[in-house]
Amino acid sequence: MECIINGKLILKDEIVNMNLYFEDGIIKEISNRVPCDETIIDAANSYVSPGFVDIHTHGRGGIDTMDVTTDTIDQLSNAHLKTGVTTFLPTTMTMPVERISQAIDVISQMKDKVTGAKIGGVHLEGPFINKIYKGAQAEDCIIEPTLDNYKKLTTHHELVKKITLAPEVVKDKELIPYLTSQGVSVSIGHTNATYTEALKAIEAGANSTTHTYNAMTPLKHRDPGVVGASMLHDVYAELILDGVHVSYPAATILYKMKGPEHLVLITDSLEAASMEDGVYHLGGQEVFVKDGQARLKDGTLAGSVVAMNEAIKNARDHLGMSLCEAINCASRNPANCIHNEKIGRLEKGCQADFVFFDDDLTINQVYINGERRL
């Protein structure tokens, strides 16, 4: 048994000065019990939080999910680890079916072999989207959203934990119910759906909106659109909180409408994240990165370069969240969104994934399954 002492433990609703005991990768106890024979880990007054969970990320540290190999995916997992992320969903792009399948094949081979952040599955962003709101996705690779076409994307369907689609282009009524029956989080995004069409998708099982506000119908007084549907109904709302994709006042409105339990911080990061300014790639397209912004040649925003610890700091400093709430939005909430209640929380019986950081959200140590990896 090991024990973390002198840490400010971030629980769901409070920060406590207690000891955390774990063994065999599982949290066993949180209490004021004095350690006896346990191996001591001194947190030295750092915050100790659950590991962050990024359910929407295309890359980091010079590695793109669509181009991963058995060698580079481990580099990707370690790049995420440095930002406090302990579980991530490599997120694919709207590209040829063969490329998507190839990327998932590599992820499947390496899922349990990476030495950095854990791979929690795959997020398919497309190819079932609307060309009107394609954003930085390739229009010529958009295909009809049918159950047959979904099954052609990969033979590793057990890895798919989330899929972004445009519900107004889904004519196959079996698709969304089938996906939800398989435990897949269906997320509404890159969509021209009306409020009514979005609501029908939610009633069919969709539980999320993808990078809310971006690449979707906006809130209008005669048709609230997907943004309005996200605000009014019991779904998780992804948010890129880099100060570029969504202004802080608009992000604050979303937070106040959703409450602290249904807002999900994501990075939507690309390979340029954690790198210097320059020219990079996303889904086979050139991306120009300068001053914290990533754009295509025509100026279209193309993912972000924000780190999860930076997004949490922005939530605390600009949205008026408590630290507990901001951490929940980057750990518990995304874990709940993909139906995994064993990660993203400091609770007995959950996985021993911890992050140590200071007041500025600078990451000092990271533990995964009780093993120190940073």
N, C-alpha and C positions, 0 to 999 in steps of 0.2 A: 504494500500500500504506500502511496505517496501523498503528501499533504502540502498545499500551498498556504503559506502564512503571510501576514502583513500585507495583504492585498485588499483593495477596495473592490469587492465583488459586485458586478453589475447584474442584478437580477431583473425580473420583468418590470417591477414597479418601484424598486428601491436599490440603493447602494449600501452594502453592509460590510462591516469589518468583521468577517468571520473566516473560519478555515474551510478549505475545500479539499476533500479526500477523494482520490480516484485510484483505480486498480484495473489492470487488463483493458485499458482504453475506455473505461466507463466511470462516470461520476457516482461515487458511493454515498457521499454524505457532505452536507454543508451545515456546520455547527460551530459552537464555541468550545467544543471539546479540545482539551489540551493534547497535542500529539504525544504518542507513547513510543512505539517502535517504528513509526512511519519514517520514510525518507523525506526530509524537509526541503521544500523549494521556497526560498524567501523572495516574495514579490517586491520587497523594499518600497512599500507604499505606492506601487503602481496600481493603476486600474487593471482589473482582471475581468475581461468580458468574454461572452461566448464568441467563438470564431465567426467571422463575417461570411455571408453566403451570397455569392454573385450569380444570379440566375440568367443574366443576359450580358455576355461578353464575347466579342469576336477575336480578341487577341490582346497581347501585351508583351513588352520586352522584345519587340522585333519579330514575334511569331504570330502568324495568322492561322486561325482555326481551319480554314479551308486548305491550307498548305502544310498541315502538320505531318510529320513523319514519326516513326517510333523513337527517334532521337530528339526531335525538337519539342514534342509534347511535354516532355519532362521539364524542359527549359520554361515552357509556358506555365506549368504548374508552380514552379518556383518563383516566377515573376509575380504571380498572384499572391503567393505566400508573403512576399515582402510588403504587401499592402494590408495585411491582416486577414485576407480571405483564406478560409480553411476548406471551403467547398465551393466549386464553381461548375456551371454548365457551359462547356464550350458551345458557342452559338454559331450555327451555319448560316450561309447567305443564300439568296436566290440565285443559284447557278445551275449548270446542267446536272441532271439527276445523277449521272455517273460521278461527278465531282463531290456531290453531297454524300453519296454512298461510300466513296473512297475515304472521305474524312471520318465518317462514322466508323468505318472498319478499323482505322488506325486508333481511334479513341477506344473502341472495344478491346483491342489488343493490349492497350496500355492502361486501361482504367484502374487496375489495382496494382500498377507497378510504378507510378509516379512518386517522386520523393518530396514534392512540394504540396500544394493544396490538393485536396482530394477531388476527383472527378465525380460529381453527383449524378451525371447523366448528360443528355444533350438537349439543347433548345434549338428547334428548327424555326428559324425566322424566314418564313416563306417555304416553298415557292408558290403558296396559295394566297397571293395578295392581289390588290387592285393596282393596275398600272397608274391610275390617277394619283395615288399617294405612294408611289414606289420608293420615293426618297433616293437613297444611294444604292438601291437594289437594281439588278439588271432586268429590264423589261422583257427582253427576248427569251428569258429563262422562266418567266411566269407560266405556270401550267394550271390546268383545270383541277380544282380541288375535289377529287373523288376518293373514295375508299381504295379503289384499285391503284390510283396514282400514289396515294400515301404509302401503300404497301411496297411499291416499287422503289421507294427512296432508300430502303435499307432492309437487311435481313436481321438487324439487331434492334427490333422494336422495343425490347425491354429497356433499352438505353434512353428512349425518348421520354423526357419528363415534362417538356413544354413545347408547344407549337404556336407560332403566331400566324393568324390567317385573317382574311377579310370576309366576314360572314355573308355580305351581300352577293359575293360571287360563288358561294357554296350552294349548288343545286342538289347535291347528294344529301338527302335528309338523314342518312345513316352516319355521315362522317363525324359530326361533333358528338353525338351520343356514343358512338363507338370509341372515340378517343378518350372521352371522360370515363367510360367503363373500364378502360385499360390503365386508369390512373394518370393520364396525361393532363396537364394543365393547359387548357385551350385559352389562348390570349387573343383578344381583338386588336388588330394593328395593321398598319399600311392599308387603310380602309376608307372607303367613301360611304360607309353605311349611314343610314338615317338613324335617329334615336330608336324608332320602332324596330328596325332591322337589328340593331345592336341588342335591344331588349330580348328579341326572339332568340338570339344566340346565347344570351345569359340564361334564358329559360331552358335552353337545350343543354346547358352544362358549362358554358364558358365561364371562367372564374377570374379573369384578369384582363387588363388592357396594357398594351405594349408601349413603352416610353410615352406615357400619357401626355397629351397635347400635341406631340410630334407625329406627323404622318397619319392624321385622322381628321374626321369632320369636327369642326370646332363647336363650341357652345354658342348657339344663337337663340334669340328670343322666340322664334317661331319653330325652330327645330333644334333641340338641345344637342343633337349629334352624339357621337361616341363619347366625347368629353362629358356631356351631360349625363349619359347613361352610366358612365364610370362613377361620377360623383354621387348619383342618386341610389345606386344599387350595391348590393353586398358582394362586390368583387374587389380583388387586389389591383391597385394602380401602380404600375412601374413608374419611376421618376428618375430622369438623369439630372442630378443636382450639381451641375458644374457652373451654373450662372450664365451659361451660353444657350443651351437648348431651351430652357424655361427660365423666365425672370423670377427672381425671388418672391415678388408679390404674387405672381400667378401660382408659384409652388406653394406659397402659404395658403392660398385659397383652397387648393387641392387638399392640403394637409388638414385644414379645418373641416372640409366636407367629408373626407374619408375617415378622419380620426386616426389615432396613432396605431391602430391594429390592422389597417388595410392599406397602408402606404408602403411601397417596396422600393428601396433605393437600389438602383442598378448603375453599372458604369457604362454599358454599351461600348466598351473600350475596343480599340483596334490595335494593330501591331505597333503603332506609333506611341501608345501609352507607355510611360516610363522611359521614353527615348527623347533625344534632342529634336528640335524643329527640323523639318525636311520633307522629302517626298517619300510617301509610303504607298501601300496598296490595301484595298479592301474589296473582296469579291472580284478580283481581277481588274479593278479600276484604280487609277492613280488618285492618291489623296495628298493634299498639301496641308501641312501642319505648321501653324505659326501662332505664337502668343496664346497657346492653350485652346486653339480651335482647329478642327480637322474638317476640310471641305474638299469637294470635288472641284474640277476645273471651272465648272459653271457656278460655283458658289454654294452648292447644296451641302448642308451639313452632313458629314459622313461619320457617324459614331463620335465618340469622345476620347479624350486622353486623361480623364479624371481617374483618380484612385479611390477605392472604397473608403479608406480612412479620411480622405479629403471630403468626400460627399457627406460623411457623418459629421464632420466638423462644420460643414456648410449648413447642415440641418440644424445643428445646435446654435450656431452663431447668427443665422439669417432667417430661420423659420420659427424661432422661439420655442423649439423643442427642448425638453429636458434631455440630459445625456442618456437616461434609460430609454426614452422614447426613440431617440435617434439610433441607438444601438439596436433596438427591436426592429426598426425599419430596415436594418442591414443584416439581420440574423434570424430572429424568430419569424418575422412576417414572410420573407422569401422562402424560408423552410416550409412554413405552413402552405404557401401558395403551391408548392410542388409536392405536398402531401407527405412531408418527412418531418415527423415530430421528435426525432431522435437527435437532431442537430439544431444549432442556432439558439441554444438556451443553456443556462447553468442550472440544471435540475438533476436530482437523483435519477439514475437509470439512463441518462442521455450520454452521448458520446463526449469524451474528454477532449474537446477542441476549445482551446483558450487563446486569447490574445492579451498581452501585457502592453499597455501604452501609458503615456503621460498626459498632462492637461492639454497639450497641443495635438493630441491624437498621433503622436510619433510612435511608431511600432517598435517595441523593444524585444519582445520574445513572442514566439508562436509555438503552440503545442497542438499536435494532431493525434487523436487516439491515445492521448497521454504521453506522446513522445515529442521531445523538443526538436523542432525542425528549423528554427531560426533563433 
